Amino acid sequence: MFERYDSARLGRIAKMLVLVAAIALVTVWLAGPGSSTRGHLQKWFQSAVATLDEPSPRGFEDIVARVKPAVFGIRAKVVDEQASADDQDQGFLPRFGETPDEGDAPGHSRLTTSQGSGFFISSDGYAVTTNHVIEHGTSITIETDDGNTYPARVVASDAQSDIALLKVDGGPGFKFVEIADQAPRIGEWVIAVGNPCGLGGTVTAGIVSARSRDITPGSYNEFIQIDAPVNQGNSGGPTFDVSGKVIGINSAIVSPTGGSVGIAFAIPAETVRTVVAGLKDWQGEKKTVALALGQLPSPRSEAPPGNEGSQEGSTDPSKLGLTPAPAAQTAKSSAGGVVVTKVDPDGIAAERDLQAGDIILDVAGNPVSAPLDVQRALNDAHSRSKHNVVARVKSGYATRFIAIPVG
């Protein structure tokens, strides 16, 4: 059985070794100045003493002890009005971290539980999570790091940025964390804390792998990519820098299996600060304000005016080694999206672990319902010089994200 050593014990062992070396050195010294062993031991002794002055490698225990009490797990009861017998037979989970409750009747609306994470941003109970964790929730309960449970209510939420502001009442004065005021650097250490698979208070570490990842069709699509292990249930939880400030909210993963493969995406702190401030000021009251009208960008799946039907640089889904069909024309008519009916075992799709029966829900953040939608999304990404896009795929019990090459 392996014995566990902490830094203090290692320090004591090092001092014991130095003491033994010192005794040996004195013994050789007494043997006479002509001994060659004396010179070697003297150098080794000097080196050993020098290592005592070197700082021991530090972990994240001090940071974790400070920020972990501010992170909690969330359970939201959600009524799924579109559940069907097909969904029940296949065991589909329509949301990240969602599980069906027992006793649901096939073919009827069912009550499901959405699990996620969140964190306090003030001692009086204001907290942040992702919108998709609590969306359509009929009741929301949080469990804090000390094991206490509290009801929570949604103050306001923004589906476009996938951020929700909660209010938790009845606490003794909650531990809270601050949101970073500057973006992290690529390669910087980060720590994710959350409630993966219902295992609250879980801490993982990694680095910032990339910034400005574009995985959604909304205005807020400059995601931070991290390699700290993030799994279902981490969504809505914070990622911290080494100073203990929140640099992002964990929102999505890329995974061929549904579990962590070291590619996770976090909503950046800059977006969190801006959206949360707006949500907190939103009182449900009617107000009269002066607005300057503008125009939202067209959905990315739409071709620019004058380019309809252009095939230059087009990407046919068949080149990916898969045969798609509208899900509405298959037995999975209630699922939406595009179903994969055939996969070339030597193609790109097989390399990404796509299988017949998988349902492509969206590509590069664009919902798809026909093979042409997939092609348009790929072509649009190609026209913007993208090398890869992220597709959201439903596979059995899991909804996962898969990176697909463009061109």
Buried (B, 14 or more C-beta within 10 A) or exposed (E): EEEEEEEEEEEEEBEEEBEEBBEBBEEBEEEEEEEEEBEEBBEEBEEBEEEEEEEEEEEBEEBBEBBBBBBBBBBBBBEBEEBBEBBBEBEBBBBBBBBBEEEBEEEEEBBBBBBBBBBBBEEEBBBBBBBBBBBBBEEBBBBBBEEEEBEBEBBBBBEEBBBBBBBBEEBEEBBBBBBBEEBBEEEEBBBBBBBBEBEBBBBBBBBBBEBEBBBBBEEBBBBBBBBBBBBBBBBBBBBBBBEBBBBBBBBBBBBBEBBBBBBBBBBBBBBBBBBBEBBBEBEEEEEEEEEEEEEEEEEBBEBEEEEEEEEEEBBEBBBBBBBBBBBBEBEBEBBBBBBBBEBBEEBBBBEBBBBEBBBBBBBBBBBBBBBBBBBBBBBBBBBEEBEBBBBBBBBBEBBBBBBBBBB
